[in-house]
Amino acid sequence: MNAPWMILTLLGALLACGDKETDTGEGDTDTDTDTDVDQECTFDACGGDPVGTWTMAGTCIEVEGNPFGDFCTDPDLSFEMSIDASGTVTINGDQSYALDLTMDMRQDLYIPGACLKGLPSCESMDNEDEDGSMACTGDPSVGCTCVFALSTTDTETGSWSASGGTLTFDEASDGDEPDDLDFCVDGDTLLVGGPSDDIGYFSYELTR
């Protein structure tokens, strides 16, 4: 699949799963990834030699604004995201790469009653399909608390190149444009990340 390595797929699945004629909009964005400690995701794209077998050690997402802004403008809306990632990325000296990654995402979402007018029950937003599962509780006249969960695995091969602080991955089979990501190698730590129109900024920490 086209990088950034499933993050957009995960968030897109959440939006698809929760799109049930609800208004969801600007509110608190408390986004944690990998641990329960908020962190700044941007880093100095220092470049370096990325060749090696790297193990996923952490993920980080900075959500800019609110991905549910098309549905609600109530300031009481809030959401918190956590993503646990595991697996390896192998970057070879012959300019080939292979990745095998699993990501488990959980999204806790509170939708205030002002955005749920006409909804018969919070449970009517429950959903489970290939995009993940969402279960909601509460009183729609007051607000619904929803939990979205998704686990996905990605295996991918292709070619890579690096220039300065930019690492480019070109998947062999997807036919999409190559992905240009910021990167920095510091000893046995590799940081990879970049901006996204859908979520803001994401980054991954890998070790070898």
Sequence and secondary structure as in RCSB ss.txt:
>XXXX:A:sequence
MNAPWMILTLLGALLACGDKETDTGEGDTDTDTDTDVDQECTFDACGGDPVGTWTMAGTCIEVEGNPFGDFCTDP
DLSFEMSIDASGTVTINGDQSYALDLTMDMRQDLYIPGACLKGLPSCESMDNEDEDGSMACTGDPSVGCTCVFAL
STTDTETGSWSASGGTLTFDEASDGDEPDDLDFCVDGDTLLVGGPSDDIGYFSYELTR
>XXXX:A:secstr
  SSTTHHHHHHHHHHHH SS   BS EEEE  SSSS         B    EEEEEEEEEEEE S TTTTTB  T
T EEEEEEEEEEEEEE TTSEEEEEEEEEEEEEEEEEGGG TT S GGGG EEETTEEEEEEEETTTEEEEEEEE
EEEEEEEEEEEEETTEEEEEESSS    EEEEEEEETTEEEEEEEETTTEEEEEEEE 
